Amino acid sequence: MKTRFLASGRGVELEIHTDTDQFLRIEAGKARVAMGPGKATLDQVFEAEDKAAIFIPTGYWYTFYTIGDEPPKMY
């Protein structure tokens, strides 16, 4: 299991996993998440914070970046 600490405004570049679902858990902090069926179709955008679980289906593009002052702790 990989734990990430991202500074405010930093994030993960747009990516896709074609062979498995993704599960992200935010233990602390806050992030904005965007996902969708195509690179140009990130039609699900939301904010997630402490104790949130994010499920990203196989074949979905996604990205997220931190918002707020506290870098999120997530795995």
mmCIF file of the N, C-alpha and C atoms, coordinates in Angstrom:
data_MODEL
# 
_entry.id   MODEL 
# 
loop_
_atom_site.group_PDB 
_atom_site.id 
_atom_site.type_symbol 
_atom_site.label_atom_id 
_atom_site.label_alt_id 
_atom_site.label_comp_id 
_atom_site.label_asym_id 
_atom_site.label_entity_id 
_atom_site.label_seq_id 
_atom_site.pdbx_PDB_ins_code 
_atom_site.Cartn_x 
_atom_site.Cartn_y 
_atom_site.Cartn_z 
_atom_site.occupancy 
_atom_site.B_iso_or_equiv 
_atom_site.pdbx_formal_charge 
_atom_site.auth_seq_id 
_atom_site.auth_comp_id 
_atom_site.auth_asym_id 
_atom_site.auth_atom_id 
_atom_site.pdbx_PDB_model_num 
ATOM 1   N N  . MET A 1 1  ? 0.847   -1.159 0.000   1.00 0.00 ? 1  MET A N  1 
ATOM 2   C CA . MET A 1 1  ? 0.000   0.000  0.000   1.00 0.00 ? 1  MET A CA 1 
ATOM 3   C C  . MET A 1 1  ? 0.901   1.234  0.000   1.00 0.00 ? 1  MET A C  1 
ATOM 4   N N  . LYS A 1 2  ? 0.584   2.192  -0.861  1.00 0.00 ? 2  LYS A N  1 
ATOM 5   C CA . LYS A 1 2  ? 1.389   3.391  -1.001  1.00 0.00 ? 2  LYS A CA 1 
ATOM 6   C C  . LYS A 1 2  ? 0.647   4.572  -0.376  1.00 0.00 ? 2  LYS A C  1 
ATOM 7   N N  . THR A 1 3  ? 1.288   5.294  0.517   1.00 0.00 ? 3  THR A N  1 
ATOM 8   C CA . THR A 1 3  ? 0.704   6.484  1.122   1.00 0.00 ? 3  THR A CA 1 
ATOM 9   C C  . THR A 1 3  ? 1.319   7.704  0.462   1.00 0.00 ? 3  THR A C  1 
ATOM 10  N N  . ARG A 1 4  ? 0.475   8.687  0.096   1.00 0.00 ? 4  ARG A N  1 
ATOM 11  C CA . ARG A 1 4  ? 0.964   9.895  -0.550  1.00 0.00 ? 4  ARG A CA 1 
ATOM 12  C C  . ARG A 1 4  ? 0.687   11.106 0.329   1.00 0.00 ? 4  ARG A C  1 
ATOM 13  N N  . PHE A 1 5  ? 1.633   12.040 0.322   1.00 0.00 ? 5  PHE A N  1 
ATOM 14  C CA . PHE A 1 5  ? 1.451   13.349 0.933   1.00 0.00 ? 5  PHE A CA 1 
ATOM 15  C C  . PHE A 1 5  ? 1.695   14.357 -0.183  1.00 0.00 ? 5  PHE A C  1 
ATOM 16  N N  . LEU A 1 6  ? 0.692   15.135 -0.548  1.00 0.00 ? 6  LEU A N  1 
ATOM 17  C CA . LEU A 1 6  ? 0.814   16.088 -1.637  1.00 0.00 ? 6  LEU A CA 1 
ATOM 18  C C  . LEU A 1 6  ? 0.643   17.500 -1.104  1.00 0.00 ? 6  LEU A C  1 
ATOM 19  N N  . ALA A 1 7  ? 1.560   18.390 -1.458  1.00 0.00 ? 7  ALA A N  1 
ATOM 20  C CA . ALA A 1 7  ? 1.449   19.786 -1.029  1.00 0.00 ? 7  ALA A CA 1 
ATOM 21  C C  . ALA A 1 7  ? 0.219   20.428 -1.656  1.00 0.00 ? 7  ALA A C  1 
ATOM 22  N N  . SER A 1 8  ? -0.259  21.497 -1.048  1.00 0.00 ? 8  SER A N  1 
ATOM 23  C CA . SER A 1 8  ? -1.438  22.193 -1.549  1.00 0.00 ? 8  SER A CA 1 
ATOM 24  C C  . SER A 1 8  ? -1.239  22.596 -3.004  1.00 0.00 ? 8  SER A C  1 
ATOM 25  N N  . GLY A 1 9  ? -2.249  22.325 -3.828  1.00 0.00 ? 9  GLY A N  1 
ATOM 26  C CA . GLY A 1 9  ? -2.191  22.642 -5.254  1.00 0.00 ? 9  GLY A CA 1 
ATOM 27  C C  . GLY A 1 9  ? -1.510  21.583 -6.108  1.00 0.00 ? 9  GLY A C  1 
ATOM 28  N N  . ARG A 1 10 ? -0.863  20.611 -5.499  1.00 0.00 ? 10 ARG A N  1 
ATOM 29  C CA . ARG A 1 10 ? -0.203  19.528 -6.226  1.00 0.00 ? 10 ARG A CA 1 
ATOM 30  C C  . ARG A 1 10 ? -1.172  18.389 -6.428  1.00 0.00 ? 10 ARG A C  1 
ATOM 31  N N  . GLY A 1 11 ? -0.900  17.542 -7.410  1.00 0.00 ? 11 GLY A N  1 
ATOM 32  C CA . GLY A 1 11 ? -1.822  16.448 -7.652  1.00 0.00 ? 11 GLY A CA 1 
ATOM 33  C C  . GLY A 1 11 ? -1.223  15.334 -8.471  1.00 0.00 ? 11 GLY A C  1 
ATOM 34  N N  . VAL A 1 12 ? -2.103  14.513 -8.990  1.00 0.00 ? 12 VAL A N  1 
ATOM 35  C CA . VAL A 1 12 ? -1.733  13.389 -9.828  1.00 0.00 ? 12 VAL A CA 1 
ATOM 36  C C  . VAL A 1 12 ? -2.182  13.707 -11.248 1.00 0.00 ? 12 VAL A C  1 
ATOM 37  N N  . GLU A 1 13 ? -1.265  13.544 -12.202 1.00 0.00 ? 13 GLU A N  1 
ATOM 38  C CA . GLU A 1 13 ? -1.615  13.793 -13.590 1.00 0.00 ? 13 GLU A CA 1 
ATOM 39  C C  . GLU A 1 13 ? -2.702  12.832 -14.039 1.00 0.00 ? 13 GLU A C  1 
ATOM 40  N N  . LEU A 1 14 ? -3.415  13.223 -15.073 1.00 0.00 ? 14 LEU A N  1 
ATOM 41  C CA . LEU A 1 14 ? -4.481  12.410 -15.630 1.00 0.00 ? 14 LEU A CA 1 
ATOM 42  C C  . LEU A 1 14 ? -3.944  11.015 -15.959 1.00 0.00 ? 14 LEU A C  1 
ATOM 43  N N  . GLU A 1 15 ? -4.641  9.982  -15.468 1.00 0.00 ? 15 GLU A N  1 
ATOM 44  C CA . GLU A 1 15 ? -4.206  8.611  -15.721 1.00 0.00 ? 15 GLU A CA 1 
ATOM 45  C C  . GLU A 1 15 ? -5.403  7.677  -15.788 1.00 0.00 ? 15 GLU A C  1 
ATOM 46  N N  . ILE A 1 16 ? -5.144  6.471  -16.278 1.00 0.00 ? 16 ILE A N  1 
ATOM 47  C CA . ILE A 1 16 ? -6.170  5.442  -16.417 1.00 0.00 ? 16 ILE A CA 1 
ATOM 48  C C  . ILE A 1 16 ? -5.546  4.090  -16.068 1.00 0.00 ? 16 ILE A C  1 
ATOM 49  N N  . HIS A 1 17 ? -6.359  3.219  -15.499 1.00 0.00 ? 17 HIS A N  1 
ATOM 50  C CA . HIS A 1 17 ? -5.941  1.836  -15.251 1.00 0.00 ? 17 HIS A CA 1 
ATOM 51  C C  . HIS A 1 17 ? -6.912  0.948  -16.010 1.00 0.00 ? 17 HIS A C  1 
ATOM 52  N N  . THR A 1 18 ? -6.395  0.201  -16.958 1.00 0.00 ? 18 THR A N  1 
ATOM 53  C CA . THR A 1 18 ? -7.252  -0.598 -17.838 1.00 0.00 ? 18 THR A CA 1 
ATOM 54  C C  . THR A 1 18 ? -7.462  -2.030 -17.356 1.00 0.00 ? 18 THR A C  1 
ATOM 55  N N  . ASP A 1 19 ? -6.802  -2.412 -16.275 1.00 0.00 ? 19 ASP A N  1 
ATOM 56  C CA . ASP A 1 19 ? -6.899  -3.800 -15.833 1.00 0.00 ? 19 ASP A CA 1 
ATOM 57  C C  . ASP A 1 19 ? -7.435  -3.980 -14.417 1.00 0.00 ? 19 ASP A C  1 
ATOM 58  N N  . THR A 1 20 ? -7.727  -2.868 -13.725 1.00 0.00 ? 20 THR A N  1 
ATOM 59  C CA . THR A 1 20 ? -8.198  -2.986 -12.347 1.00 0.00 ? 20 THR A CA 1 
ATOM 60  C C  . THR A 1 20 ? -8.929  -1.723 -11.901 1.00 0.00 ? 20 THR A C  1 
ATOM 61  N N  . ASP A 1 21 ? -9.838  -1.880 -10.962 1.00 0.00 ? 21 ASP A N  1 
ATOM 62  C CA . ASP A 1 21 ? -10.462 -0.728 -10.323 1.00 0.00 ? 21 ASP A CA 1 
ATOM 63  C C  . ASP A 1 21 ? -9.438  -0.076 -9.407  1.00 0.00 ? 21 ASP A C  1 
ATOM 64  N N  . GLN A 1 22 ? -9.678  1.184  -9.061  1.00 0.00 ? 22 GLN A N  1 
ATOM 65  C CA . GLN A 1 22 ? -8.810  1.900  -8.123  1.00 0.00 ? 22 GLN A CA 1 
ATOM 66  C C  . GLN A 1 22 ? -9.624  2.262  -6.888  1.00 0.00 ? 22 GLN A C  1 
ATOM 67  N N  . PHE A 1 23 ? -8.976  2.229  -5.758  1.00 0.00 ? 23 PHE A N  1 
ATOM 68  C CA . PHE A 1 23 ? -9.598  2.635  -4.506  1.00 0.00 ? 23 PHE A CA 1 
ATOM 69  C C  . PHE A 1 23 ? -8.637  3.602  -3.828  1.00 0.00 ? 23 PHE A C  1 
ATOM 70  N N  . LEU A 1 24 ? -9.104  4.798  -3.533  1.00 0.00 ? 24 LEU A N  1 
ATOM 71  C CA . LEU A 1 24 ? -8.303  5.790  -2.826  1.00 0.00 ? 24 LEU A CA 1 
ATOM 72  C C  . LEU A 1 24 ? -9.001  6.114  -1.513  1.00 0.00 ? 24 LEU A C  1 
ATOM 73  N N  . ARG A 1 25 ? -8.245  6.300  -0.471  1.00 0.00 ? 25 ARG A N  1 
ATOM 74  C CA . ARG A 1 25 ? -8.810  6.649  0.840   1.00 0.00 ? 25 ARG A CA 1 
ATOM 75  C C  . ARG A 1 25 ? -8.078  7.878  1.348   1.00 0.00 ? 25 ARG A C  1 
ATOM 76  N N  . ILE A 1 26 ? -8.817  8.916  1.694   1.00 0.00 ? 26 ILE A N  1 
ATOM 77  C CA . ILE A 1 26 ? -8.233  10.127 2.254   1.00 0.00 ? 26 ILE A CA 1 
ATOM 78  C C  . ILE A 1 26 ? -8.386  10.058 3.771   1.00 0.00 ? 26 ILE A C  1 
ATOM 79  N N  . GLU A 1 27 ? -7.266  10.028 4.457   1.00 0.00 ? 27 GLU A N  1 
ATOM 80  C CA . GLU A 1 27 ? -7.265  9.966  5.921   1.00 0.00 ? 27 GLU A CA 1 
ATOM 81  C C  . GLU A 1 27 ? -7.333  11.353 6.542   1.00 0.00 ? 27 GLU A C  1 
ATOM 82  N N  . ALA A 1 28 ? -6.737  12.334 5.875   1.00 0.00 ? 28 ALA A N  1 
ATOM 83  C CA . ALA A 1 28 ? -6.726  13.706 6.378   1.00 0.00 ? 28 ALA A CA 1 
ATOM 84  C C  . ALA A 1 28 ? -6.558  14.642 5.191   1.00 0.00 ? 28 ALA A C  1 
ATOM 85  N N  . GLY A 1 29 ? -7.028  15.871 5.335   1.00 0.00 ? 29 GLY A N  1 
ATOM 86  C CA . GLY A 1 29 ? -6.889  16.851 4.268   1.00 0.00 ? 29 GLY A CA 1 
ATOM 87  C C  . GLY A 1 29 ? -8.083  16.835 3.324   1.00 0.00 ? 29 GLY A C  1 
ATOM 88  N N  . LYS A 1 30 ? -7.894  17.469 2.164   1.00 0.00 ? 30 LYS A N  1 
ATOM 89  C CA . LYS A 1 30 ? -8.989  17.640 1.218   1.00 0.00 ? 30 LYS A CA 1 
ATOM 90  C C  . LYS A 1 30 ? -8.441  17.622 -0.211  1.00 0.00 ? 30 LYS A C  1 
ATOM 91  N N  . ALA A 1 31 ? -9.179  17.014 -1.135  1.00 0.00 ? 31 ALA A N  1 
ATOM 92  C CA . ALA A 1 31 ? -8.750  16.937 -2.529  1.00 0.00 ? 31 ALA A CA 1 
ATOM 93  C C  . ALA A 1 31 ? -9.943  17.145 -3.459  1.00 0.00 ? 31 ALA A C  1 
ATOM 94  N N  . ARG A 1 32 ? -9.678  17.652 -4.654  1.00 0.00 ? 32 ARG A N  1 
ATOM 95  C CA . ARG A 1 32 ? -10.689 17.730 -5.707  1.00 0.00 ? 32 ARG A CA 1 
ATOM 96  C C  . ARG A 1 32 ? -10.382 16.599 -6.684  1.00 0.00 ? 32 ARG A C  1 
ATOM 97  N N  . VAL A 1 33 ? -11.389 15.799 -6.986  1.00 0.00 ? 33 VAL A N  1 
ATOM 98  C CA . VAL A 1 33 ? -11.242 14.619 -7.837  1.00 0.00 ? 33 VAL A CA 1 
ATOM 99  C C  . VAL A 1 33 ? -12.090 14.818 -9.091  1.00 0.00 ? 33 VAL A C  1 
ATOM 100 N N  . ALA A 1 34 ? -11.543 14.437 -10.236 1.00 0.00 ? 34 ALA A N  1 
ATOM 101 C CA . ALA A 1 34 ? -12.298 14.451 -11.495 1.00 0.00 ? 34 ALA A CA 1 
ATOM 102 C C  . ALA A 1 34 ? -12.077 13.108 -12.164 1.00 0.00 ? 34 ALA A C  1 
ATOM 103 N N  . MET A 1 35 ? -13.165 12.505 -12.652 1.00 0.00 ? 35 MET A N  1 
ATOM 104 C CA . MET A 1 35 ? -13.040 11.222 -13.349 1.00 0.00 ? 35 MET A CA 1 
ATOM 105 C C  . MET A 1 35 ? -14.118 11.111 -14.418 1.00 0.00 ? 35 MET A C  1 
ATOM 106 N N  . GLY A 1 36 ? -13.866 10.233 -15.385 1.00 0.00 ? 36 GLY A N  1 
ATOM 107 C CA . GLY A 1 36 ? -14.854 10.017 -16.429 1.00 0.00 ? 36 GLY A CA 1 
ATOM 108 C C  . GLY A 1 36 ? -14.378 8.981  -17.430 1.00 0.00 ? 36 GLY A C  1 
ATOM 109 N N  . PRO A 1 37 ? -15.232 8.653  -18.403 1.00 0.00 ? 37 PRO A N  1 
ATOM 110 C CA . PRO A 1 37 ? -14.939 7.586  -19.350 1.00 0.00 ? 37 PRO A CA 1 
ATOM 111 C C  . PRO A 1 37 ? -13.930 7.952  -20.431 1.00 0.00 ? 37 PRO A C  1 
ATOM 112 N N  . GLY A 1 38 ? -13.599 9.221  -20.581 1.00 0.00 ? 38 GLY A N  1 
ATOM 113 C CA . GLY A 1 38 ? -12.625 9.633  -21.591 1.00 0.00 ? 38 GLY A CA 1 
ATOM 114 C C  . GLY A 1 38 ? -11.773 10.784 -21.094 1.00 0.00 ? 38 GLY A C  1 
ATOM 115 N N  . LYS A 1 39 ? -10.608 10.972 -21.738 1.00 0.00 ? 39 LYS A N  1 
ATOM 116 C CA . LYS A 1 39 ? -9.700  12.048 -21.331 1.00 0.00 ? 39 LYS A CA 1 
ATOM 117 C C  . LYS A 1 39 ? -10.394 13.405 -21.330 1.00 0.00 ? 39 LYS A C  1 
ATOM 118 N N  . ALA A 1 40 ? -11.240 13.617 -22.308 1.00 0.00 ? 40 ALA A N  1 
ATOM 119 C CA . ALA A 1 40 ? -11.938 14.900 -22.433 1.00 0.00 ? 40 ALA A CA 1 
ATOM 120 C C  . ALA A 1 40 ? -13.329 14.856 -21.806 1.00 0.00 ? 40 ALA A C  1 
ATOM 121 N N  . THR A 1 41 ? -13.666 13.760 -21.149 1.00 0.00 ? 41 THR A N  1 
ATOM 122 C CA . THR A 1 41 ? -15.000 13.592 -20.564 1.00 0.00 ? 41 THR A CA 1 
ATOM 123 C C  . THR A 1 41 ? -14.897 13.276 -19.077 1.00 0.00 ? 41 THR A C  1 
ATOM 124 N N  . LEU A 1 42 ? -14.275 14.166 -18.341 1.00 0.00 ? 42 LEU A N  1 
ATOM 125 C CA . LEU A 1 42 ? -14.187 13.999 -16.889 1.00 0.00 ? 42 LEU A CA 1 
ATOM 126 C C  . LEU A 1 42 ? -15.443 14.631 -16.289 1.00 0.00 ? 42 LEU A C  1 
ATOM 127 N N  . ASP A 1 43 ? -16.550 13.921 -16.390 1.00 0.00 ? 43 ASP A N  1 
ATOM 128 C CA . ASP A 1 43 ? -17.855 14.482 -16.053 1.00 0.00 ? 43 ASP A CA 1 
ATOM 129 C C  . ASP A 1 43 ? -18.261 14.298 -14.591 1.00 0.00 ? 43 ASP A C  1 
ATOM 130 N N  . GLN A 1 44 ? -17.431 13.678 -13.802 1.00 0.00 ? 44 GLN A N  1 
ATOM 131 C CA . GLN A 1 44 ? -17.701 13.520 -12.371 1.00 0.00 ? 44 GLN A CA 1 
ATOM 132 C C  . GLN A 1 44 ? -16.607 14.256 -11.603 1.00 0.00 ? 44 GLN A C  1 
ATOM 133 N N  . VAL A 1 45 ? -16.961 15.391 -11.028 1.00 0.00 ? 45 VAL A N  1 
ATOM 134 C CA . VAL A 1 45 ? -16.015 16.221 -10.291 1.00 0.00 ? 45 VAL A CA 1 
ATOM 135 C C  . VAL A 1 45 ? -16.578 16.454 -8.890  1.00 0.00 ? 45 VAL A C  1 
ATOM 136 N N  . PHE A 1 46 ? -15.771 16.223 -7.893  1.00 0.00 ? 46 PHE A N  1 
ATOM 137 C CA . PHE A 1 46 ? -16.237 16.399 -6.518  1.00 0.00 ? 46 PHE A CA 1 
ATOM 138 C C  . PHE A 1 46 ? -15.066 16.640 -5.588  1.00 0.00 ? 46 PHE A C  1 
ATOM 139 N N  . GLU A 1 47 ? -15.379 17.121 -4.398  1.00 0.00 ? 47 GLU A N  1 
ATOM 140 C CA . GLU A 1 47 ? -14.373 17.290 -3.361  1.00 0.00 ? 47 GLU A CA 1 
ATOM 141 C C  . GLU A 1 47 ? -14.495 16.159 -2.357  1.00 0.00 ? 47 GLU A C  1 
ATOM 142 N N  . ALA A 1 48 ? -13.368 15.699 -1.887  1.00 0.00 ? 48 ALA A N  1 
ATOM 143 C CA . ALA A 1 48 ? -13.330 14.613 -0.895  1.00 0.00 ? 48 ALA A CA 1 
ATOM 144 C C  . ALA A 1 48 ? -12.422 15.060 0.241   1.00 0.00 ? 48 ALA A C  1 
ATOM 145 N N  . GLU A 1 49 ? -12.784 14.674 1.455   1.00 0.00 ? 49 GLU A N  1 
ATOM 146 C CA . GLU A 1 49 ? -11.975 15.063 2.607   1.00 0.00 ? 49 GLU A CA 1 
ATOM 147 C C  . GLU A 1 49 ? -11.874 13.926 3.609   1.00 0.00 ? 49 GLU A C  1 
ATOM 148 N N  . ASP A 1 50 ? -11.456 14.251 4.830   1.00 0.00 ? 50 ASP A N  1 
ATOM 149 C CA . ASP A 1 50 ? -11.180 13.261 5.879   1.00 0.00 ? 50 ASP A CA 1 
ATOM 150 C C  . ASP A 1 50 ? -12.129 12.064 5.837   1.00 0.00 ? 50 ASP A C  1 
ATOM 151 N N  . LYS A 1 51 ? -11.549 10.895 5.852   1.00 0.00 ? 51 LYS A N  1 
ATOM 152 C CA . LYS A 1 51 ? -12.266 9.614  5.922   1.00 0.00 ? 51 LYS A CA 1 
ATOM 153 C C  . LYS A 1 51 ? -13.072 9.275  4.673   1.00 0.00 ? 51 LYS A C  1 
ATOM 154 N N  . ALA A 1 52 ? -12.807 9.950  3.557   1.00 0.00 ? 52 ALA A N  1 
ATOM 155 C CA . ALA A 1 52 ? -13.523 9.667  2.304   1.00 0.00 ? 52 ALA A CA 1 
ATOM 156 C C  . ALA A 1 52 ? -12.881 8.493  1.578   1.00 0.00 ? 52 ALA A C  1 
ATOM 157 N N  . ALA A 1 53 ? -13.719 7.721  0.914   1.00 0.00 ? 53 ALA A N  1 
ATOM 158 C CA . ALA A 1 53 ? -13.258 6.631  0.052   1.00 0.00 ? 53 ALA A CA 1 
ATOM 159 C C  . ALA A 1 53 ? -13.702 6.963  -1.364  1.00 0.00 ? 53 ALA A C  1 
ATOM 160 N N  . ILE A 1 54 ? -12.799 6.770  -2.321  1.00 0.00 ? 54 ILE A N  1 
ATOM 161 C CA . ILE A 1 54 ? -13.077 7.085  -3.717  1.00 0.00 ? 54 ILE A CA 1 
ATOM 162 C C  . ILE A 1 54 ? -12.885 5.820  -4.530  1.00 0.00 ? 54 ILE A C  1 
ATOM 163 N N  . PHE A 1 55 ? -13.904 5.440  -5.276  1.00 0.00 ? 55 PHE A N  1 
ATOM 164 C CA . PHE A 1 55 ? -13.840 4.262  -6.136  1.00 0.00 ? 55 PHE A CA 1 
ATOM 165 C C  . PHE A 1 55 ? -13.764 4.726  -7.586  1.00 0.00 ? 55 PHE A C  1 
ATOM 166 N N  . ILE A 1 56 ? -12.752 4.261  -8.303  1.00 0.00 ? 56 ILE A N  1 
ATOM 167 C CA . ILE A 1 56 ? -12.565 4.614  -9.712  1.00 0.00 ? 56 ILE A CA 1 
ATOM 168 C C  . ILE A 1 56 ? -12.658 3.320  -10.517 1.00 0.00 ? 56 ILE A C  1 
ATOM 169 N N  . PRO A 1 57 ? -13.702 3.191  -11.340 1.00 0.00 ? 57 PRO A N  1 
ATOM 170 C CA . PRO A 1 57 ? -13.887 1.948  -12.100 1.00 0.00 ? 57 PRO A CA 1 
ATOM 171 C C  . PRO A 1 57 ? -12.787 1.713  -13.136 1.00 0.00 ? 57 PRO A C  1 
ATOM 172 N N  . THR A 1 58 ? -12.540 0.469  -13.443 1.00 0.00 ? 58 THR A N  1 
ATOM 173 C CA . THR A 1 58 ? -11.611 0.096  -14.504 1.00 0.00 ? 58 THR A CA 1 
ATOM 174 C C  . THR A 1 58 ? -11.970 0.850  -15.776 1.00 0.00 ? 58 THR A C  1 
ATOM 175 N N  . GLY A 1 59 ? -10.970 1.385  -16.448 1.00 0.00 ? 59 GLY A N  1 
ATOM 176 C CA . GLY A 1 59 ? -11.186 2.063  -17.717 1.00 0.00 ? 59 GLY A CA 1 
ATOM 177 C C  . GLY A 1 59 ? -11.599 3.519  -17.604 1.00 0.00 ? 59 GLY A C  1 
ATOM 178 N N  . TYR A 1 60 ? -11.669 4.052  -16.391 1.00 0.00 ? 60 TYR A N  1 
ATOM 179 C CA . TYR A 1 60 ? -12.012 5.461  -16.212 1.00 0.00 ? 60 TYR A CA 1 
ATOM 180 C C  . TYR A 1 60 ? -10.740 6.289  -16.075 1.00 0.00 ? 60 TYR A C  1 
ATOM 181 N N  . TRP A 1 61 ? -10.722 7.444  -16.715 1.00 0.00 ? 61 TRP A N  1 
ATOM 182 C CA . TRP A 1 61 ? -9.644  8.407  -16.539 1.00 0.00 ? 61 TRP A CA 1 
ATOM 183 C C  . TRP A 1 61 ? -9.902  9.159  -15.244 1.00 0.00 ? 61 TRP A C  1 
ATOM 184 N N  . TYR A 1 62 ? -8.836  9.534  -14.543 1.00 0.00 ? 62 TYR A N  1 
ATOM 185 C CA . TYR A 1 62 ? -9.017  10.314 -13.323 1.00 0.00 ? 62 TYR A CA 1 
ATOM 186 C C  . TYR A 1 62 ? -7.796  11.169 -13.023 1.00 0.00 ? 62 TYR A C  1 
ATOM 187 N N  . THR A 1 63 ? -8.028  12.179 -12.225 1.00 0.00 ? 63 THR A N  1 
ATOM 188 C CA . THR A 1 63 ? -6.980  13.041 -11.715 1.00 0.00 ? 63 THR A CA 1 
ATOM 189 C C  . THR A 1 63 ? -7.464  13.595 -10.387 1.00 0.00 ? 63 THR A C  1 
ATOM 190 N N  . PHE A 1 64 ? -6.569  14.023 -9.555  1.00 0.00 ? 64 PHE A N  1 
ATOM 191 C CA . PHE A 1 64 ? -6.958  14.714 -8.336  1.00 0.00 ? 64 PHE A CA 1 
ATOM 192 C C  . PHE A 1 64 ? -5.835  15.641 -7.914  1.00 0.00 ? 64 PHE A C  1 
ATOM 193 N N  . TYR A 1 65 ? -6.208  16.678 -7.196  1.00 0.00 ? 65 TYR A N  1 
ATOM 194 C CA . TYR A 1 65 ? -5.211  17.573 -6.639  1.00 0.00 ? 65 TYR A CA 1 
ATOM 195 C C  . TYR A 1 65 ? -5.697  18.101 -5.304  1.00 0.00 ? 65 TYR A C  1 
ATOM 196 N N  . THR A 1 66 ? -4.749  18.529 -4.498  1.00 0.00 ? 66 THR A N  1 
ATOM 197 C CA . THR A 1 66 ? -5.075  18.969 -3.148  1.00 0.00 ? 66 THR A CA 1 
ATOM 198 C C  . THR A 1 66 ? -5.685  20.363 -3.175  1.00 0.00 ? 66 THR A C  1 
ATOM 199 N N  . ILE A 1 67 ? -6.570  20.592 -2.226  1.00 0.00 ? 67 ILE A N  1 
ATOM 200 C CA . ILE A 1 67 ? -7.122  21.924 -2.006  1.00 0.00 ? 67 ILE A CA 1 
ATOM 201 C C  . ILE A 1 67 ? -7.067  22.182 -0.506  1.00 0.00 ? 67 ILE A C  1 
ATOM 202 N N  . GLY A 1 68 ? -7.003  23.409 -0.117  1.00 0.00 ? 68 GLY A N  1 
ATOM 203 C CA . GLY A 1 68 ? -6.889  23.733 1.300   1.00 0.00 ? 68 GLY A CA 1 
ATOM 204 C C  . GLY A 1 68 ? -5.442  23.853 1.722   1.00 0.00 ? 68 GLY A C  1 
ATOM 205 N N  . ASP A 1 69 ? -5.256  24.110 2.999   1.00 0.00 ? 69 ASP A N  1 
ATOM 206 C CA . ASP A 1 69 ? -3.911  24.351 3.537   1.00 0.00 ? 69 ASP A CA 1 
ATOM 207 C C  . ASP A 1 69 ? -3.195  23.086 3.971   1.00 0.00 ? 69 ASP A C  1 
ATOM 208 N N  . GLU A 1 70 ? -3.926  22.072 4.342   1.00 0.00 ? 70 GLU A N  1 
ATOM 209 C CA . GLU A 1 70 ? -3.329  20.846 4.851   1.00 0.00 ? 70 GLU A CA 1 
ATOM 210 C C  . GLU A 1 70 ? -3.159  19.834 3.709   1.00 0.00 ? 70 GLU A C  1 
ATOM 211 N N  . PRO A 1 71 ? -1.941  19.354 3.470   1.00 0.00 ? 71 PRO A N  1 
ATOM 212 C CA . PRO A 1 71 ? -1.772  18.332 2.441   1.00 0.00 ? 71 PRO A CA 1 
ATOM 213 C C  . PRO A 1 71 ? -2.519  17.059 2.841   1.00 0.00 ? 71 PRO A C  1 
ATOM 214 N N  . PRO A 1 72 ? -3.275  16.451 1.921   1.00 0.00 ? 72 PRO A N  1 
ATOM 215 C CA . PRO A 1 72 ? -3.985  15.256 2.305   1.00 0.00 ? 72 PRO A CA 1 
ATOM 216 C C  . PRO A 1 72 ? -3.055  14.068 2.535   1.00 0.00 ? 72 PRO A C  1 
ATOM 217 N N  . LYS A 1 73 ? -3.423  13.238 3.465   1.00 0.00 ? 73 LYS A N  1 
ATOM 218 C CA . LYS A 1 73 ? -2.741  11.965 3.658   1.00 0.00 ? 73 LYS A CA 1 
ATOM 219 C C  . LYS A 1 73 ? -3.688  10.931 3.062   1.00 0.00 ? 73 LYS A C  1 
ATOM 220 N N  . MET A 1 74 ? -3.224  10.213 2.068   1.00 0.00 ? 74 MET A N  1 
ATOM 221 C CA . MET A 1 74 ? -4.099  9.265  1.385   1.00 0.00 ? 74 MET A CA 1 
ATOM 222 C C  . MET A 1 74 ? -3.347  8.002  0.982   1.00 0.00 ? 74 MET A C  1 
ATOM 223 N N  . TYR A 1 75 ? -4.089  6.961  0.798   1.00 0.00 ? 75 TYR A N  1 
ATOM 224 C CA . TYR A 1 75 ? -3.519  5.721  0.282   1.00 0.00 ? 75 TYR A CA 1 
ATOM 225 C C  . TYR A 1 75 ? -4.502  5.100  -0.663  1.00 0.00 ? 75 TYR A C  1 
# 
